[in-house]
């Protein structure tokens, strides 16, 4: 457990930075009209393709891994 406890903070920093980057690189086609409630129903028929789909799945996987790393850090801290 010593090795995991030493490497875990660096893993969380890396996953956190990757998650922020993946979220910020995603495009938002909603614009101001979608934020204020107005919509032309185009957002319901939008399909992700290519790099946009990759970023979408990357953000989901990275978020799950970040949450698991944080949970593991809590478990390690409680045990010690």
N, CA, C and O atoms as a CHARMM CRD file, in Angstrom:
* protein
*
  320
    1    1 UNK  N      0.81600  -1.20800   0.00000 PROA 1      0.00000
    2    1 UNK  CA     0.00000   0.00000   0.00000 PROA 1      0.00000
    3    1 UNK  C      0.85600   1.26700   0.00000 PROA 1      0.00000
    4    1 UNK  O      0.38000   2.34500  -0.35500 PROA 1      0.00000
    5    2 UNK  N      2.11200   1.12800   0.39800 PROA 2      0.00000
    6    2 UNK  CA     2.98300   2.29800   0.46300 PROA 2      0.00000
    7    2 UNK  C      3.20300   2.93300  -0.89800 PROA 2      0.00000
    8    2 UNK  O      3.19300   4.15600  -1.03100 PROA 2      0.00000
    9    3 UNK  N      3.40500   2.08800  -1.91600 PROA 3      0.00000
   10    3 UNK  CA     3.62600   2.61000  -3.26700 PROA 3      0.00000
   11    3 UNK  C      2.38200   3.30600  -3.79800 PROA 3      0.00000
   12    3 UNK  O      2.47200   4.36500  -4.41800 PROA 3      0.00000
   13    4 UNK  N      1.22700   2.71100  -3.55500 PROA 4      0.00000
   14    4 UNK  CA    -0.03400   3.29800  -4.02500 PROA 4      0.00000
   15    4 UNK  C     -0.29000   4.63400  -3.32700 PROA 4      0.00000
   16    4 UNK  O     -0.73700   5.59500  -3.95300 PROA 4      0.00000
   17    5 UNK  N     -0.00200   4.68300  -2.02500 PROA 5      0.00000
   18    5 UNK  CA    -0.21300   5.92200  -1.27600 PROA 5      0.00000
   19    5 UNK  C      0.72300   7.03300  -1.75000 PROA 5      0.00000
   20    5 UNK  O      0.36800   8.21100  -1.70000 PROA 5      0.00000
   21    6 UNK  N      1.92000   6.65800  -2.21100 PROA 6      0.00000
   22    6 UNK  CA     2.85600   7.67600  -2.69100 PROA 6      0.00000
   23    6 UNK  C      2.51600   8.15800  -4.09100 PROA 6      0.00000
   24    6 UNK  O      2.72700   9.33100  -4.39700 PROA 6      0.00000
   25    7 UNK  N      2.00000   7.29600  -4.94500 PROA 7      0.00000
   26    7 UNK  CA     1.73100   7.65100  -6.34300 PROA 7      0.00000
   27    7 UNK  C      0.33800   8.25900  -6.53500 PROA 7      0.00000
   28    7 UNK  O      0.10100   8.94200  -7.53100 PROA 7      0.00000
   29    8 UNK  N     -0.57500   8.02500  -5.60800 PROA 8      0.00000
   30    8 UNK  CA    -1.97500   8.44400  -5.75400 PROA 8      0.00000
   31    8 UNK  C     -2.16600   9.96000  -5.90100 PROA 8      0.00000
   32    8 UNK  O     -2.95900  10.36900  -6.74900 PROA 8      0.00000
   33    9 UNK  N     -1.48800  10.81300  -5.12800 PROA 9      0.00000
   34    9 UNK  CA    -1.68500  12.25900  -5.34500 PROA 9      0.00000
   35    9 UNK  C     -1.28400  12.72000  -6.74800 PROA 9      0.00000
   36    9 UNK  O     -1.94000  13.58200  -7.33100 PROA 9      0.00000
   37   10 UNK  N     -0.21500  12.14900  -7.28300 PROA 10     0.00000
   38   10 UNK  CA     0.20800  12.52300  -8.63700 PROA 10     0.00000
   39   10 UNK  C     -0.78800  12.02600  -9.68100 PROA 10     0.00000
   40   10 UNK  O     -1.03600  12.70000 -10.68100 PROA 10     0.00000
   41   11 UNK  N     -1.35000  10.85900  -9.44800 PROA 11     0.00000
   42   11 UNK  CA    -2.37100  10.33000 -10.34000 PROA 11     0.00000
   43   11 UNK  C     -3.62000  11.20800 -10.32700 PROA 11     0.00000
   44   11 UNK  O     -4.21900  11.45800 -11.37300 PROA 11     0.00000
   45   12 UNK  N     -4.00800  11.67100  -9.14800 PROA 12     0.00000
   46   12 UNK  CA    -5.18400  12.54600  -9.05200 PROA 12     0.00000
   47   12 UNK  C     -4.94800  13.87700  -9.74800 PROA 12     0.00000
   48   12 UNK  O     -5.85200  14.40400 -10.39500 PROA 12     0.00000
   49   13 UNK  N     -3.74000  14.43000  -9.62200 PROA 13     0.00000
   50   13 UNK  CA    -3.42600  15.68800 -10.30400 PROA 13     0.00000
   51   13 UNK  C     -3.48600  15.49300 -11.81600 PROA 13     0.00000
   52   13 UNK  O     -4.05300  16.32000 -12.52900 PROA 13     0.00000
   53   14 UNK  N     -2.90300  14.39800 -12.30300 PROA 14     0.00000
   54   14 UNK  CA    -2.92600  14.12200 -13.73800 PROA 14     0.00000
   55   14 UNK  C     -4.34800  13.92300 -14.25000 PROA 14     0.00000
   56   14 UNK  O     -4.73000  14.49100 -15.27300 PROA 14     0.00000
   57   15 UNK  N     -5.13400  13.11300 -13.53400 PROA 15     0.00000
   58   15 UNK  CA    -6.51200  12.86200 -13.96400 PROA 15     0.00000
   59   15 UNK  C     -7.35700  14.13100 -13.89300 PROA 15     0.00000
   60   15 UNK  O     -8.20100  14.36000 -14.75900 PROA 15     0.00000
   61   16 UNK  N     -7.13900  14.95500 -12.87400 PROA 16     0.00000
   62   16 UNK  CA    -7.88500  16.20800 -12.75900 PROA 16     0.00000
   63   16 UNK  C     -7.57800  17.16200 -13.90600 PROA 16     0.00000
   64   16 UNK  O     -8.48400  17.77600 -14.47000 PROA 16     0.00000
   65   17 UNK  N     -6.28900  17.28600 -14.25000 PROA 17     0.00000
   66   17 UNK  CA    -5.90500  18.15600 -15.36100 PROA 17     0.00000
   67   17 UNK  C     -6.44700  17.62700 -16.68100 PROA 17     0.00000
   68   17 UNK  O     -6.90800  18.40500 -17.51600 PROA 17     0.00000
   69   18 UNK  N     -6.39600  16.30900 -16.87800 PROA 18     0.00000
   70   18 UNK  CA    -6.92300  15.70700 -18.09800 PROA 18     0.00000
   71   18 UNK  C     -8.43400  15.89100 -18.19700 PROA 18     0.00000
   72   18 UNK  O     -8.96200  16.13100 -19.28300 PROA 18     0.00000
   73   19 UNK  N     -9.12300  15.78000 -17.07500 PROA 19     0.00000
   74   19 UNK  CA   -10.57700  15.96500 -17.06300 PROA 19     0.00000
   75   19 UNK  C    -10.95000  17.40400 -17.40900 PROA 19     0.00000
   76   19 UNK  O    -11.85900  17.63400 -18.20600 PROA 19     0.00000
   77   20 UNK  N    -10.26000  18.36400 -16.82100 PROA 20     0.00000
   78   20 UNK  CA   -10.53200  19.77100 -17.12900 PROA 20     0.00000
   79   20 UNK  C    -10.25900  20.05200 -18.59900 PROA 20     0.00000
   80   20 UNK  O    -11.04700  20.73100 -19.25700 PROA 20     0.00000
   81   21 UNK  N     -9.15400  19.53700 -19.11700 PROA 21     0.00000
   82   21 UNK  CA    -8.81100  19.75900 -20.51500 PROA 21     0.00000
   83   21 UNK  C     -9.84300  19.12900 -21.45200 PROA 21     0.00000
   84   21 UNK  O    -10.23600  19.74300 -22.44400 PROA 21     0.00000
   85   22 UNK  N    -10.28000  17.91300 -21.14300 PROA 22     0.00000
   86   22 UNK  CA   -11.26700  17.24100 -21.99100 PROA 22     0.00000
   87   22 UNK  C    -12.60400  17.98100 -21.98400 PROA 22     0.00000
   88   22 UNK  O    -13.27900  18.05500 -23.01100 PROA 22     0.00000
   89   23 UNK  N    -12.98300  18.52100 -20.84400 PROA 23     0.00000
   90   23 UNK  CA   -14.25200  19.25700 -20.76800 PROA 23     0.00000
   91   23 UNK  C    -14.15700  20.58700 -21.49400 PROA 23     0.00000
   92   23 UNK  O    -15.08800  20.98400 -22.19500 PROA 23     0.00000
   93   24 UNK  N    -13.03000  21.28000 -21.33000 PROA 24     0.00000
   94   24 UNK  CA   -12.89300  22.59000 -21.96000 PROA 24     0.00000
   95   24 UNK  C    -12.74900  22.50600 -23.47900 PROA 24     0.00000
   96   24 UNK  O    -13.09300  23.45800 -24.18000 PROA 24     0.00000
   97   25 UNK  N    -12.24900  21.38800 -23.99700 PROA 25     0.00000
   98   25 UNK  CA   -12.09900  21.25100 -25.44200 PROA 25     0.00000
   99   25 UNK  C    -13.38900  20.87700 -26.14900 PROA 25     0.00000
  100   25 UNK  O    -13.46500  20.95500 -27.37500 PROA 25     0.00000
  101   26 UNK  N    -14.39800  20.47600 -25.40300 PROA 26     0.00000
  102   26 UNK  CA   -15.67100  20.12600 -26.03100 PROA 26     0.00000
  103   26 UNK  C    -16.37000  21.39000 -26.50300 PROA 26     0.00000
  104   26 UNK  O    -16.35300  22.41800 -25.82700 PROA 26     0.00000
  105   27 UNK  N    -16.98400  21.29500 -27.67200 PROA 27     0.00000
  106   27 UNK  CA   -17.70000  22.43700 -28.22800 PROA 27     0.00000
  107   27 UNK  C    -19.12500  22.45500 -27.71500 PROA 27     0.00000
  108   27 UNK  O    -19.75000  21.41200 -27.52300 PROA 27     0.00000
  109   28 UNK  N    -19.62100  23.65100 -27.49900 PROA 28     0.00000
  110   28 UNK  CA   -21.01400  23.79300 -27.09900 PROA 28     0.00000
  111   28 UNK  C    -21.75600  24.50200 -28.21600 PROA 28     0.00000
  112   28 UNK  O    -21.46200  25.65500 -28.53000 PROA 28     0.00000
  113   29 UNK  N    -22.70300  23.82400 -28.80900 PROA 29     0.00000
  114   29 UNK  CA   -23.45200  24.42400 -29.91000 PROA 29     0.00000
  115   29 UNK  C    -24.73300  25.08800 -29.42000 PROA 29     0.00000
  116   29 UNK  O    -25.49900  25.61500 -30.22600 PROA 29     0.00000
  117   30 UNK  N    -24.97600  25.07000 -28.10900 PROA 30     0.00000
  118   30 UNK  CA   -26.20400  25.64400 -27.58400 PROA 30     0.00000
  119   30 UNK  C    -26.18700  27.15900 -27.68700 PROA 30     0.00000
  120   30 UNK  O    -27.19600  27.76600 -28.04600 PROA 30     0.00000
  121   31 UNK  N    -25.05800  27.77600 -27.37800 PROA 31     0.00000
  122   31 UNK  CA   -24.96800  29.22600 -27.44300 PROA 31     0.00000
  123   31 UNK  C    -25.79100  29.88600 -26.35900 PROA 31     0.00000
  124   31 UNK  O    -26.20700  29.22800 -25.40500 PROA 31     0.00000
  125   32 UNK  N    -26.02800  31.16500 -26.49300 PROA 32     0.00000
  126   32 UNK  CA   -26.76600  31.91600 -25.49200 PROA 32     0.00000
  127   32 UNK  C    -28.25600  31.61000 -25.53200 PROA 32     0.00000
  128   32 UNK  O    -28.92400  31.67400 -24.50000 PROA 32     0.00000
  129   33 UNK  N    -28.78300  31.28100 -26.69000 PROA 33     0.00000
  130   33 UNK  CA   -30.21000  30.96400 -26.79900 PROA 33     0.00000
  131   33 UNK  C    -30.58000  29.72300 -26.01600 PROA 33     0.00000
  132   33 UNK  O    -31.63600  29.68000 -25.38500 PROA 33     0.00000
  133   34 UNK  N    -29.72500  28.71200 -26.04700 PROA 34     0.00000
  134   34 UNK  CA   -29.98400  27.50000 -25.28700 PROA 34     0.00000
  135   34 UNK  C    -29.84900  27.72000 -23.79700 PROA 34     0.00000
  136   34 UNK  O    -30.53000  27.06600 -23.00700 PROA 34     0.00000
  137   35 UNK  N    -28.97500  28.63700 -23.40300 PROA 35     0.00000
  138   35 UNK  CA   -28.78500  28.92200 -21.98600 PROA 35     0.00000
  139   35 UNK  C    -29.98800  29.66600 -21.40600 PROA 35     0.00000
  140   35 UNK  O    -30.28100  29.54000 -20.21700 PROA 35     0.00000
  141   36 UNK  N    -30.67500  30.43200 -22.23000 PROA 36     0.00000
  142   36 UNK  CA   -31.81500  31.20900 -21.74600 PROA 36     0.00000
  143   36 UNK  C    -33.14100  30.48500 -21.93600 PROA 36     0.00000
  144   36 UNK  O    -34.19500  31.04200 -21.62700 PROA 36     0.00000
  145   37 UNK  N    -33.11000  29.27800 -22.43000 PROA 37     0.00000
  146   37 UNK  CA   -34.33700  28.50200 -22.54700 PROA 37     0.00000
  147   37 UNK  C    -34.85500  28.38900 -23.95600 PROA 37     0.00000
  148   37 UNK  O    -35.68100  27.52000 -24.23600 PROA 37     0.00000
  149   38 UNK  N    -34.39700  29.24000 -24.85600 PROA 38     0.00000
  150   38 UNK  CA   -34.85000  29.14900 -26.23300 PROA 38     0.00000
  151   38 UNK  C    -34.08100  28.08300 -26.97900 PROA 38     0.00000
  152   38 UNK  O    -32.86100  27.98700 -26.84800 PROA 38     0.00000
  153   39 UNK  N    -34.77400  27.29100 -27.75000 PROA 39     0.00000
  154   39 UNK  CA   -34.10900  26.21100 -28.46800 PROA 39     0.00000
  155   39 UNK  C    -34.85400  25.93500 -29.75200 PROA 39     0.00000
  156   39 UNK  O    -36.07100  26.10100 -29.83600 PROA 39     0.00000
  157   40 UNK  N    -34.10100  25.50900 -30.75400 PROA 40     0.00000
  158   40 UNK  CA   -34.74200  25.13300 -32.01200 PROA 40     0.00000
  159   40 UNK  C    -34.81700  23.62600 -32.17100 PROA 40     0.00000
  160   40 UNK  O    -34.96900  23.11500 -33.28000 PROA 40     0.00000
  161   41 UNK  N    -34.71000  22.91200 -31.04700 PROA 41     0.00000
  162   41 UNK  CA   -34.76500  21.44900 -30.99100 PROA 41     0.00000
  163   41 UNK  C    -33.65500  20.77400 -31.77600 PROA 41     0.00000
  164   41 UNK  O    -33.73100  19.57000 -32.02100 PROA 41     0.00000
  165   42 UNK  N    -32.62900  21.50800 -32.17500 PROA 42     0.00000
  166   42 UNK  CA   -31.50300  20.91000 -32.88400 PROA 42     0.00000
  167   42 UNK  C    -30.59600  20.15300 -31.92500 PROA 42     0.00000
  168   42 UNK  O    -29.86300  19.25600 -32.34200 PROA 42     0.00000
  169   43 UNK  N    -30.63900  20.50300 -30.65400 PROA 43     0.00000
  170   43 UNK  CA   -29.75600  19.84100 -29.69200 PROA 43     0.00000
  171   43 UNK  C    -30.18800  18.40000 -29.42200 PROA 43     0.00000
  172   43 UNK  O    -29.38200  17.60100 -28.94500 PROA 43     0.00000
  173   44 UNK  N    -31.41900  18.05600 -29.71100 PROA 44     0.00000
  174   44 UNK  CA   -31.89100  16.69700 -29.47100 PROA 44     0.00000
  175   44 UNK  C    -31.49800  15.74400 -30.59500 PROA 44     0.00000
  176   44 UNK  O    -31.46100  14.53100 -30.39000 PROA 44     0.00000
  177   45 UNK  N    -31.21100  16.26900 -31.75700 PROA 45     0.00000
  178   45 UNK  CA   -30.86300  15.41800 -32.87800 PROA 45     0.00000
  179   45 UNK  C    -29.37500  15.43500 -33.17500 PROA 45     0.00000
  180   45 UNK  O    -28.94800  14.87400 -34.18400 PROA 45     0.00000
  181   46 UNK  N    -28.57800  16.06300 -32.32800 PROA 46     0.00000
  182   46 UNK  CA   -27.13700  16.17800 -32.56200 PROA 46     0.00000
  183   46 UNK  C    -26.44300  14.86200 -32.22200 PROA 46     0.00000
  184   46 UNK  O    -26.62100  14.32200 -31.13000 PROA 46     0.00000
  185   47 UNK  N    -25.65800  14.35500 -33.15800 PROA 47     0.00000
  186   47 UNK  CA   -24.87300  13.15100 -32.89400 PROA 47     0.00000
  187   47 UNK  C    -23.40100  13.53400 -32.88600 PROA 47     0.00000
  188   47 UNK  O    -22.94100  14.30500 -33.72700 PROA 47     0.00000
  189   48 UNK  N    -22.67600  12.98800 -31.93200 PROA 48     0.00000
  190   48 UNK  CA   -21.25000  13.26900 -31.83800 PROA 48     0.00000
  191   48 UNK  C    -20.50400  12.36500 -32.80700 PROA 48     0.00000
  192   48 UNK  O    -20.81400  11.18200 -32.94800 PROA 48     0.00000
  193   49 UNK  N    -19.51400  12.95000 -33.46900 PROA 49     0.00000
  194   49 UNK  CA   -18.71100  12.19100 -34.41800 PROA 49     0.00000
  195   49 UNK  C    -17.25500  12.56900 -34.26000 PROA 49     0.00000
  196   49 UNK  O    -16.93400  13.69900 -33.89200 PROA 49     0.00000
  197   50 UNK  N    -16.38300  11.63400 -34.53500 PROA 50     0.00000
  198   50 UNK  CA   -14.95900  11.89800 -34.59200 PROA 50     0.00000
  199   50 UNK  C    -14.35900  12.31400 -33.26000 PROA 50     0.00000
  200   50 UNK  O    -14.55700  11.66200 -32.23500 PROA 50     0.00000
  201   51 UNK  N    -13.62200  13.41500 -33.30100 PROA 51     0.00000
  202   51 UNK  CA   -12.89700  13.88000 -32.12400 PROA 51     0.00000
  203   51 UNK  C    -13.85000  14.32300 -31.01600 PROA 51     0.00000
  204   51 UNK  O    -13.53400  14.17700 -29.83500 PROA 51     0.00000
  205   52 UNK  N    -14.99900  14.85600 -31.38300 PROA 52     0.00000
  206   52 UNK  CA   -15.98900  15.27500 -30.39000 PROA 52     0.00000
  207   52 UNK  C    -16.49100  14.06600 -29.58700 PROA 52     0.00000
  208   52 UNK  O    -16.67900  14.16200 -28.37400 PROA 52     0.00000
  209   53 UNK  N    -16.70500  12.95200 -30.25100 PROA 53     0.00000
  210   53 UNK  CA   -17.13800  11.72400 -29.57800 PROA 53     0.00000
  211   53 UNK  C    -16.02900  11.19200 -28.67900 PROA 53     0.00000
  212   53 UNK  O    -16.29300  10.72600 -27.57000 PROA 53     0.00000
  213   54 UNK  N    -14.78100  11.26100 -29.16000 PROA 54     0.00000
  214   54 UNK  CA   -13.63400  10.82900 -28.36900 PROA 54     0.00000
  215   54 UNK  C    -13.50800  11.66800 -27.09300 PROA 54     0.00000
  216   54 UNK  O    -13.28300  11.12100 -26.01400 PROA 54     0.00000
  217   55 UNK  N    -13.65000  12.99100 -27.21100 PROA 55     0.00000
  218   55 UNK  CA   -13.57000  13.85400 -26.03300 PROA 55     0.00000
  219   55 UNK  C    -14.70300  13.58200 -25.05300 PROA 55     0.00000
  220   55 UNK  O    -14.50700  13.64200 -23.83900 PROA 55     0.00000
  221   56 UNK  N    -15.88200  13.28400 -25.57400 PROA 56     0.00000
  222   56 UNK  CA   -17.03100  12.98400 -24.72700 PROA 56     0.00000
  223   56 UNK  C    -16.77900  11.73100 -23.89200 PROA 56     0.00000
  224   56 UNK  O    -16.99200  11.73200 -22.67900 PROA 56     0.00000
  225   57 UNK  N    -16.32200  10.66000 -24.55000 PROA 57     0.00000
  226   57 UNK  CA   -16.03700   9.42500 -23.82700 PROA 57     0.00000
  227   57 UNK  C    -14.81500   9.56700 -22.92000 PROA 57     0.00000
  228   57 UNK  O    -14.77600   8.98200 -21.83800 PROA 57     0.00000
  229   58 UNK  N    -13.82100  10.33900 -23.35500 PROA 58     0.00000
  230   58 UNK  CA   -12.64100  10.57300 -22.52500 PROA 58     0.00000
  231   58 UNK  C    -13.01400  11.29000 -21.23300 PROA 58     0.00000
  232   58 UNK  O    -12.48800  10.96400 -20.16900 PROA 58     0.00000
  233   59 UNK  N    -13.90800  12.25400 -21.31900 PROA 59     0.00000
  234   59 UNK  CA   -14.31200  12.97300 -20.11000 PROA 59     0.00000
  235   59 UNK  C    -15.10200  12.06400 -19.16200 PROA 59     0.00000
  236   59 UNK  O    -14.96600  12.18400 -17.94500 PROA 59     0.00000
  237   60 UNK  N    -15.90800  11.17500 -19.69100 PROA 60     0.00000
  238   60 UNK  CA   -16.65200  10.24300 -18.83500 PROA 60     0.00000
  239   60 UNK  C    -15.70700   9.26900 -18.14200 PROA 60     0.00000
  240   60 UNK  O    -15.80100   9.06600 -16.93100 PROA 60     0.00000
  241   61 UNK  N    -14.80300   8.67200 -18.90000 PROA 61     0.00000
  242   61 UNK  CA   -13.86300   7.70100 -18.32800 PROA 61     0.00000
  243   61 UNK  C    -12.93900   8.37000 -17.32700 PROA 61     0.00000
  244   61 UNK  O    -12.67600   7.81700 -16.25900 PROA 61     0.00000
  245   62 UNK  N    -12.44300   9.55300 -17.66000 PROA 62     0.00000
  246   62 UNK  CA   -11.54500  10.26700 -16.75700 PROA 62     0.00000
  247   62 UNK  C    -12.26400  10.68400 -15.48100 PROA 62     0.00000
  248   62 UNK  O    -11.67500  10.63500 -14.40100 PROA 62     0.00000
  249   63 UNK  N    -13.51200  11.08800 -15.58200 PROA 63     0.00000
  250   63 UNK  CA   -14.28300  11.43700 -14.39300 PROA 63     0.00000
  251   63 UNK  C    -14.49400  10.25300 -13.47200 PROA 63     0.00000
  252   63 UNK  O    -14.39700  10.38600 -12.25200 PROA 63     0.00000
  253   64 UNK  N    -14.78000   9.09700 -14.04600 PROA 64     0.00000
  254   64 UNK  CA   -14.95600   7.88600 -13.24400 PROA 64     0.00000
  255   64 UNK  C    -13.64500   7.48400 -12.57800 PROA 64     0.00000
  256   64 UNK  O    -13.62900   7.14000 -11.39600 PROA 64     0.00000
  257   65 UNK  N    -12.53300   7.52500 -13.33900 PROA 65     0.00000
  258   65 UNK  CA   -11.23300   7.18000 -12.75900 PROA 65     0.00000
  259   65 UNK  C    -10.82200   8.15700 -11.66500 PROA 65     0.00000
  260   65 UNK  O    -10.23300   7.75300 -10.66200 PROA 65     0.00000
  261   66 UNK  N    -11.12800   9.43800 -11.85000 PROA 66     0.00000
  262   66 UNK  CA   -10.80900  10.44100 -10.83500 PROA 66     0.00000
  263   66 UNK  C    -11.61000  10.19000  -9.55600 PROA 66     0.00000
  264   66 UNK  O    -11.07300  10.29600  -8.45300 PROA 66     0.00000
  265   67 UNK  N    -12.88000   9.86100  -9.70500 PROA 67     0.00000
  266   67 UNK  CA   -13.71400   9.56700  -8.53500 PROA 67     0.00000
  267   67 UNK  C    -13.22100   8.31800  -7.80700 PROA 67     0.00000
  268   67 UNK  O    -13.19700   8.28700  -6.57600 PROA 67     0.00000
  269   68 UNK  N    -12.83200   7.30000  -8.55200 PROA 68     0.00000
  270   68 UNK  CA   -12.30600   6.08600  -7.92500 PROA 68     0.00000
  271   68 UNK  C    -10.97500   6.34100  -7.22100 PROA 68     0.00000
  272   68 UNK  O    -10.72400   5.78800  -6.15000 PROA 68     0.00000
  273   69 UNK  N    -10.12700   7.17100  -7.81600 PROA 69     0.00000
  274   69 UNK  CA    -8.85200   7.50900  -7.17400 PROA 69     0.00000
  275   69 UNK  C     -9.08900   8.29900  -5.89300 PROA 69     0.00000
  276   69 UNK  O     -8.39100   8.08500  -4.90200 PROA 69     0.00000
  277   70 UNK  N    -10.05200   9.20200  -5.89500 PROA 70     0.00000
  278   70 UNK  CA   -10.36800   9.95500  -4.69100 PROA 70     0.00000
  279   70 UNK  C    -10.94200   9.04700  -3.60400 PROA 70     0.00000
  280   70 UNK  O    -10.61800   9.20500  -2.42700 PROA 70     0.00000
  281   71 UNK  N    -11.78600   8.10400  -3.99200 PROA 71     0.00000
  282   71 UNK  CA   -12.33700   7.14600  -3.03800 PROA 71     0.00000
  283   71 UNK  C    -11.23900   6.26300  -2.46100 PROA 71     0.00000
  284   71 UNK  O    -11.24500   5.97200  -1.26500 PROA 71     0.00000
  285   72 UNK  N    -10.30400   5.83700  -3.29000 PROA 72     0.00000
  286   72 UNK  CA    -9.17400   5.03600  -2.82400 PROA 72     0.00000
  287   72 UNK  C     -8.29800   5.83000  -1.85600 PROA 72     0.00000
  288   72 UNK  O     -7.79500   5.28100  -0.87500 PROA 72     0.00000
  289   73 UNK  N     -8.11900   7.11200  -2.13100 PROA 73     0.00000
  290   73 UNK  CA    -7.34000   7.96300  -1.22200 PROA 73     0.00000
  291   73 UNK  C     -8.01900   8.07900   0.14100 PROA 73     0.00000
  292   73 UNK  O     -7.34300   8.08700   1.16900 PROA 73     0.00000
  293   74 UNK  N     -9.32200   8.16600   0.15500 PROA 74     0.00000
  294   74 UNK  CA   -10.06000   8.23200   1.42100 PROA 74     0.00000
  295   74 UNK  C     -9.92500   6.92600   2.17700 PROA 74     0.00000
  296   74 UNK  O     -9.71900   6.93400   3.39100 PROA 74     0.00000
  297   75 UNK  N    -10.03700   5.80500   1.48300 PROA 75     0.00000
  298   75 UNK  CA    -9.92900   4.49800   2.12600 PROA 75     0.00000
  299   75 UNK  C     -8.53000   4.30400   2.72600 PROA 75     0.00000
  300   75 UNK  O     -8.39400   3.79900   3.84000 PROA 75     0.00000
  301   76 UNK  N     -7.50000   4.70700   1.98600 PROA 76     0.00000
  302   76 UNK  CA    -6.12600   4.57900   2.47900 PROA 76     0.00000
  303   76 UNK  C     -5.91100   5.46200   3.70800 PROA 76     0.00000
  304   76 UNK  O     -5.25300   5.05300   4.66400 PROA 76     0.00000
  305   77 UNK  N     -6.46300   6.66000   3.67700 PROA 77     0.00000
  306   77 UNK  CA    -6.28600   7.58600   4.80700 PROA 77     0.00000
  307   77 UNK  C     -7.00600   7.07300   6.05400 PROA 77     0.00000
  308   77 UNK  O     -6.49500   7.22600   7.16300 PROA 77     0.00000
  309   78 UNK  N     -8.16800   6.47400   5.89200 PROA 78     0.00000
  310   78 UNK  CA    -8.91900   5.94700   7.04500 PROA 78     0.00000
  311   78 UNK  C     -8.19300   4.75600   7.64300 PROA 78     0.00000
  312   78 UNK  O     -8.17800   4.60100   8.86400 PROA 78     0.00000
  313   79 UNK  N     -7.59400   3.91300   6.82000 PROA 79     0.00000
  314   79 UNK  CA    -6.91400   2.72700   7.31500 PROA 79     0.00000
  315   79 UNK  C     -5.62400   3.05700   8.04400 PROA 79     0.00000
  316   79 UNK  O     -5.21000   2.29900   8.92200 PROA 79     0.00000
  317   80 UNK  N     -4.98400   4.15500   7.71000 PROA 80     0.00000
  318   80 UNK  CA    -3.70100   4.46000   8.36500 PROA 80     0.00000
  319   80 UNK  C     -3.84100   5.31900   9.59800 PROA 80     0.00000
  320   80 UNK  O     -2.84200   5.64700  10.23900 PROA 80     0.00000
